[in-house]
Amino acid sequence: MTGKDQLTGERIVLAHGGGGELTRRLIQERFLPSLSNPLLEPLTDSAVLSVSGRIAFTTDAFVVQPLEFPGGDIGRLAVCGTVNDLAVAGAVPKALSLAIVIEEGLELALLDRVIRSIAATAAEAGVVIATGDTKVIERRGDNGLTITTAGVGEVRECARLGAARLEPGDAVIVTGPIAEHGLAIMSVREGLGFDTQLTSDVAPLAGLIDAMFNSGVDIKFLRDPTRGGVAGVLADLAENSRLTVEVAEESIPIAPVARHTAELLGLDPLTVANEGKVVAVVAGEDSGRLLHACRAHPLGRHAAVIGQVIRRDPPLVELITPAGGRRIIQRPYGEELPRIC
């Protein structure tokens, strides 16, 4: 097979990762048309950024299956995951690195869709892909594609975030319906045999969080409830603040289809991953202003106060049911839905 036939064929072959002509053409013809920008175009080993003040830096790897799912794909997920980790640190995301490990046999058309999705999501989030790397490996299973992203952002001067700042009377807010990402992926997993109307909530949250800070409210804590879900975030809050968090079950926003799907699968929606939501804590008297700011943004239209911080020993998270009962919320022991981010 000629080099031209290999590159223009339907699938990746090992020679694409050999560092020669096919590698050069893979980058020039597949990646750069969608991702090119002044930082990336030199194709040097490092990008040089101009930054000032405090810097947030994060990294993450993504191995989601399937690679494309209702509402998104691994490319959108990779950009959003890193952008959101920067945003909840109080930073304005600036630039990402992108490392892609491709298994031989991956359809080139699928790779093209993922790269276009990366480019579109980066533009939506206001970041650039500043540097990257590509590897091609032998086929090892059904993974096909693994993406690792790292990102940098400039931390706002007003950002003072941490569970140690929590006080009794603080309000706990979630910016929209929960559990949609994990349940959407589970709905299309091989062998499940049912359909739902669920789509992943995967979205870059920098714009929403910018609106939250621009409200002038003193935000004490931010976290995106990914693996471990809202339950994991609340458990961390109680543990790190040494205060109890009371949550009203009726106040937690969740779409009926998500609730029914979770019941069908025997899952607690509070433990299911989200990729487009934020948990925030502010003083109780500031909750109305923050809700107004959230609801004015497309990603925060259904924001709600779901609970409050109180002083009670031992510190834990309690869910108050509609009937007035109480149960303890704990972080999940493991990952109930594997390989979803």
Buried (B, 14 or more C-beta within 10 A) or exposed (E): EEEEEBBEEEBBBBBBBEEEEBBEBBBEEBBBEBBBBEBBEEEEEEBEEEEEEBBBEBEBBBBBBBBBBBBBBBBBBBBBBBBBBBBBBBBBBBBBBBBBBBBBEBBBEBBBBBBBBBBBBBEBBBBBBBBBEBEBBEBEEEBBBBBBBBBBBBBBEEBEBEBEBBEEEBBBBBBBBBBBBBBBBBBBBEEEEEEBEBBBBBBBBBBBBBBBBEBEBEBBBBBBBBBBBBBBBBBBBBBBBEBBBBBBBEEBBBBEBBBEBBEBBEBBBBBBBBBBBBBBBBBBEBBEBBBBBBBEBEBBEBBBBBBBBBEBEEBBBBBBEEEEEEEEBBBBEEBBBEEBB
